[in-house]
């Protein structure tokens, strides 16, 4: 059996036995064809199943390096390696061809992009002005309350829109939020949030505690797409960057807290992150801001490069 025969059998198994989506099977086919094409060049002949059983980590590293040399990103190479591992798992389980090399090889490291926040001035102006996107006072109050809650409490848009009227009390200092994985957390409510939500509730058409807190024109729970459109219309009129989205307000909440001296563990609790490593992404954002401040204000800063020239370096003692 050739390597191409093995891949064909694997793809057929994916489609018929595992009932994988046709697009998924097509993606695996493309990834594995590239892998076998490399092996054909690397080995000097079309690979057989015996060749697949014999390849080592050095061969796999050469394959990944060849992709990197053509500009393939770490994320794409990690996906290709995942496809190869899946093929070898299939060969081990169904054909007794065991090669641990793919599973022992480390995946290319994928660096999560740093969260993109607004400046404090942009965020506060946004929550103050976004209600003006509507002529109707009801929707002005609704959107002011919604976006004040997103920025002031760091909620995800889905978390905010899942709230019912009964979740909010003008006397309560905090809000109980149901986050990802049905994990509950308590979020403190700033006076600005309480004021904005109270103003909206005064115009809310239903006093039923089980009614959605944020509703659309037809009285149903507000669709996230409507909130995103409101934000999109506002940012274009206000000249904000394209990354200014409802979720960017959550990023802004965390970044601005960190910049003001809040500790990571507290921010983790407020955001409802299961892992501290997720919250640590905000340290890179804050570090970038600190570098920008330094480059603009430090007396030893030299031009746009941010590098102190060697001739101005502090002299060593003789």
Buried (B, 14 or more C-beta within 10 A) or exposed (E): BBBBEBBBBBBEBBBEEEEBEEEEBEBBBEBBEBBBBBBBEBBEEEBBBEBBBEBEEEBBEBBBEBBBEEEBEBEBBBBBBBBBBBBBEBBBEEBEBEBEBBEEBEEBEEEEEBBBBBEBEBBBBBBBBBBEBBEEEBBBBBBBBBBBBBBBBBBBBEBBBBBBBEBBEEEEEEBEBBBEEEEEBEBEBBEBBBBBBBBBBEBBEEEEEEBBBBBBEEEEBBEBEBBBEBBBEBBEEEEBEEEBBBBBBBBBBBBBBBBEEBEBEEBBEBBBBEEEEEBEBBEBBBEEBEEEEEBEEEEEBEEEEEEEEEEEEEEEEE
